[in-house]
Amino acid sequence: MRRPRNRTTRRLTAVALAAAALFAPACGPDRSPGSAVPTVAPAEESTVLVTDSEKRGEGIYRRENCGRCHTLFDRPRADGRIDLPPGPVADTLVSRVGPDLGLEGHFRSDDWHFAHLYAPGAVVPGSRMPPSRHLFRPESGRPTATQDAVDLVAYLQALGRARRDIWAEWRRREPAIPAPPSDGSLVRRGDELYQRHCSPCHGAEGDGRGEVAGFFSFPPRDFVAGRYRFRSTPPGEPPADADLYRSITLGTGAGAAMPAFYWLDESDRWALVLRVKEFSPVLRGSGLRAVPKANGRQIEGTGEPRAPDPGAEATVREGRRLWDSLGCASCHGPSGLGMTRQEAGTEWTDGAGVTVPRSGDLTHACALRAGASQQAIERAVVFGVGEAMPSYADALPGASSRRALVSFIQSLERAPRTGQAGR
């Protein structure tokens, strides 16, 4: 997935950055800003700041001395291939001071960034980044982001998206589901990985009550209850193991706070699937199965996006008709941007009465929490999303009608931010 890197050069760069950091002030408004690292090289513009909030955020990034530890060198590949950044190495002694943020835009949600600014070590185990709690104010017993925090996160979400949005491209692909290993050490490995990467949000007991859970609009999943939003099984049935593996791989993009763990080895992701299942009385002790049992509603697909439909215009028109007749706009809005409960005038709950704050934004691949591949969208239509969005399998019994609705939903996507940078 990733191109080979010059490891020697990167190590020397990391040593130089670490040495510089020893003599540089840490993050914070009371430090005198040094010379800021340029957002992009002049000949290869990869970030364009469009909104006032993004432009203010760049100034806050400099004021907070983020450039002391973070660089902005990574860029999308010019050859069109997807080269995802490596996973975090915050606690490795030979690692650089902070990860490069050149491709940060749309990697994670705003909620994740706010939690990370407030409690970096809780969100990224071993992080050396100091908390930026001066960017928050107390409100109703919990920290709330100030305008400065909102602007800083807006800037981070713009990074690296001018020419290509690699995270949108990646989320349009259906992840491959490999066969699970038969390694007997998976249980122990799953325990280690869960405590390290999952417990800060989902809690040590898997009940969704982790240290930073209060930051998130969509509460972390309660694994004990075992109710899952994104699955390939009929309503009322537990998810397939492949659904859990897919969720761990993709995360929920910019739509909710769960980060993607694509960078973990396949066996590690399966170990996490096994660990998560053990929290639930319904799923516990059932082992691992890559291919779900046949349920009569299988959705075919590979890792590559499907080829364009020769009759695409007519298909999208039929999809629009279905969108209108099924009343999709009553929840997702006329343009598919999604709505809050107040805007929709309804109460959405998921599982055991957990409030769903808003419907999904269908206009950007990174906002589709279950992934943006044709197969992912079709799964949501056929099997529903938790208890908030019903299954439309009976209303769309034929594959052609489902594909038409999926094609229309994909047509809602907003144009990428390439105009200014691509001239």
N, C-alpha and C positions, 0 to 999 in steps of 0.2 A: 504493500500500500504506500509506503514511504520510500522516497529516493534515498540512496546511500549518501551519507554525509561525510565530510572530511573531519574525522573525529579528532585528529591531532590539532587542527586549527581551532576547532570548537573548544578543546581543553585549554589551549593557550589563551583564547578569548575569555574563557570562564575564570582563569587564574588572574588575568589582568583586571577583570571586572570586580572580582572579590578583593583584590588588593586595593583597588580604588575605593571600594566601599568602606574599607577599614579607616580611611582618612576623610570620609565624606559624612556629612550630617545625615541622620535618618529622616524618615518621612515626617511631615508635619508642617503646619503653617508658621511655626516660630523659628524655622530654620531658614537661612538665607539661600534662595534658589541659586543653583549653579547654572552652567550653560546647558540648556535643554537639548536632549537628543532629538534630531529632526524626526518628524513624523514619517517622512518618506524621502527617498533619494529624488532629487529634482527630475531625473530622466525617467523615473518609473513611479509615477504617482499611483499609490494603492489605497489612499484614504482621501476622501473628499468630505469636508464638514458642511452639512447643508442647513441644519436647524440652528437657531440661536443657542439652544441648550448645548448642542455638540461643540459649538465654538467657545462658549463659556467654559465647558468642561476641559478643553485643551489648556486654557489658562490655569484651571485648578490642578490639572495634572502636573503642570510646571511648578505651580506654587507649592504643592505638596511634595515636591522633589521625587516624584515617582521615577524620573529618568536616572536617578542615582543607582537604582537596582534593576530597572527594566529597560530593555532595548526594544526598538520597533523595526527590526530588520527583516523578519520573515514576511514573505509575500506569496501570493498564489503563483503557481508555476505558469510560465508563458506558453508551454506546450499543451495546456489544457488538462493535464493529468491532475488528480487530486492527491495532494501530499499533506496529510494531516500532521499537526505538531505532535511531538512525543508527550507521554504522560508526565505528571509532576514528579520531580526528584528532589523535593524540598529538604528531605532529611539526609540526603547523601552528601558526605563531607566534601567530595570532589565536585559537587554541582556548582553551577553559577549562583549568584546571589538571588536573582529573581528570574522567572521565565520570560522569554521574549513575548511581547504582546502584539506583534505585528498582524496576527490573524485572529485577534480576540473577538472581533465583532461578530455577534450572533452565535458564538460558541455556547454561551450560557445565558441564563435569564437574568433580568434586572434583580429579581429577588435574591438569586445566588450572589450576585456582586455586592448587594447591600449587606448580606450576612458575612461575606468575606471581608469587607471593609471594617465591619464592627468586631468580628472575632476570627481573624485569619487562621489561627492555629486550630480552631474547632472545625473549620470547613476543609482546610488542607492540612492534614496531620504533619507536624514537623516544620510548618512554615515559619520562616524567620521574619516575616513581615510584621511590623508593629501595628496594633489596632489604630484605626482612625475614628475614634469615638467622638471626637470633636465635630464630626460631620453628621452627628445625630442629636436629636433632642428627645427627652422623655415625653411620652404621650399615652395616656390611659395605661400606665404601668409597663410600657414596652418602648424600646428605642425606635424612633421614626426618622427616616432620612430627611435631612434638610435639603434645600434647593441646591446647595453646593454638591451634596452627594448625588442627587438626581442628575445634575449636569455632568459630573465626573463619569457616571455610569453611561450616560448618553454618548459621551466621547469614546469610551471603551467599546461601546456597541457599534461605533462607526468604523473602527480600525480595520483596515484591510479589505473593505468591501467595495471599493470604487470600480475596479476592473472586473472582479469576480467575487462571488460570495461562496467560498468553498464549502461552508457548512450547509448552505441550501442545496448545493449540488450533491453533497454526500447524503443528505437526508432524503433526496429523491431516489436513492438506490435502496433496494431491498437487501438487508443484510443476509449473508449466507449463514445457515444454521448447521454447524458441523456436528458430527456424531459425538456424544459425550464420552469422555474417557472412563475406563473401568478402574481407575486408580483408587485404591483403598484409602489414600491419604486426603481425598477430597473433603471429607468432613472436617478434619483438623485445619486444612488450608482455608476452607470456607469460614470457619470461626475467626481465624486471623484476619482475613480480608474484610469480613463484616465489621469487626470491632474497629478496624482502621478507617475504612471508607464509608461505612453506612450508618453506624451507631450515632454519630453526631446529629443526624436528621431523624432516623427511624427509631432511635432508642436502643439501649442495650438489650431490652426484652422484645424488640421488634414491634412495639405497640404504637409507633409513630410519634413518640414523645421525647425526641432527642433534644440535645442542648440548644440547637439553633432552629428547632421546628417552628417557633413562634414568628420567625421572619417571613414565612412563606404564605402567599395567598392561597395556593393549593396545598393543604396539609400533607406532610409525608405519609406514604401508604402505611396503614396498620397491617402488618404481615400476619398478626394473630387472627384477625377477622378473615383474612384471605380473600377479600373482595377486590377485584382488579378491573380497572377501566379498559385496558387495551388487551384484547384477547382474540383468539380465533376459535372460540367455543361458544355454543349457544348460551343465551341468558340463563343464569341460575346454575351453570356448570363452572367448575374451577378452570383456571387458565391452563393451557398446554405449557409444557416446559419450554418449548420454543418461544412462546410469548414472553416468558420471564427473561430468557436469554436475549431476546431482541430488545427488550426494555433496558436491560443492563448495558447493552452495546450502544444503543442510540441515546439513552437518556431522554429527556423531554424537550430538548432544544431550548429555544427562547420562550417557549410557552409556559413552562413551569420550572421548578428549581433543580430537578434531578440532573446532574451532569452525565455526560457520556463516558463510559468506561471501555471504549473501543481499544484503548491502548493496553488493557490487561490481556494476558495470554488467554487463548480460548479455554484452556483447562481451568484457569482462574475464574473466568466468567461462569463456567459450569459449576465450579465449587460454590460460587455465590448463589446460583440458582438452588443448589441443594440445601444450602444454609437457610435461605429465605423460606423454602418449603417447610423446613423443620419447625418454624414458628407456628404454623397453622395445623390445628387438629385434623383438618380435612385433607391436607396435602402431605402431612408428615409420614415418612416411612415408605413413600411410593417410588423411591429411586428416581432415575432420570431416563427420559425418552425424548430423542431428538424429533421424531416424526409423531405428531399427535394421532390419536385414534380417529378413524374416519367418522365424520359426523354428518355427512351428506351435504356439507356446504364448504367444501375445500376451495381455497383460492390459490390458483397456480401462480408461480412467479419465480424469477431468478434475481440475481444481484444487479442486473443491468436494467435500465429503464426500457419499457416496451417501445417497439418501433412506432413511429407516427401512424395514425389511422388515415388511410387514403381518403375516407369520407369524413374528415375531421369536422368540417363546418356543420354538416348535417347532424353529426353525432353530438356536437356541443349544443346545437339548437334543441335537439331532443332532450338533452340533459337539463337545459334551462326550463323546458316545459315540465319535466319531472320535479325539478327544484321548486317550482311554483306550486304544482299540484300537491306536493307533500308538505308544503308549508315550512320549508327549511329556513326561509327568511325570518320567520317569527322568532327564532332563537338566535340565528347567526347574523341577522341584519340583511338588508337588501344587497349590500356589496360583499357580504361574507366576512366583515371585519370582526364579528363577534359582538356580544352585548353583555353588559352587567345585568344582574337580576333586576335592578331598579329600571333599567332601560327596557328590558323585556317584559316587565310587570309580572314576573313569575318567581317561584321559589324552586331552585334546583337543589336536590340533595343526592348524595352518593353513598351507597352502603347504609351504614347504621346512622342515618340522619345527618351525615357530614355535609355542611353547606358547600355547594359549588359556586365560587364567586362570579364566574362569567362563562359564557359559551366560547368555543374555540374560534380563534382568528384563522380563517381559511385562506387568507390572502398572501401568506408567506410560508415557504417550505419550512423555515426554522421555527415557526410558531405552531406547526402541527405536531402535537406532543407525542403521537404514536409513530411519527415518521411521515414522509411526504411521497413515498412511492405510490404507484397506482395500486399496488397490492395493499398497502397500509390504509389508504383511503377506502378501498373496497371493503376491507375488514371492518372498519368503523361503520360503514353503511349496513353491512350484512349482519354484524353481531352486536351493534350498538356500542356505546361508550359508558361503561359503568351502568348505574341506574338512571343517570341523568338523560342520556340520549338513547331512545329505544332502538331496537333492531328493525330494519326496513326490509328484511328478507322476504316476508310475505307480500309486501307492497311491490317489490321488485324481483319477481321470481325468475326472470330470464337474465342470462349473462349479458345480453346486449343492452338491456335497460340499466343494469348496474354500471356497465362500462360507460354508458352515455352520461349518467349522473357524475361519475368520477371525472370524466373529461371536462364537464362543465365546472366542477369544483376546481380542477387544475387551471382552468381558464381565468379564474378569479385572481390568480396570483399577480401581485403588483410588479411592474417592471423593475428590474434591478437597477441599482444606483450606478450606472456605467456611463451616462451621458457626458458628464463633465470630464471624467478621467479618460474616456476612450476617444476623444477628439484628436 
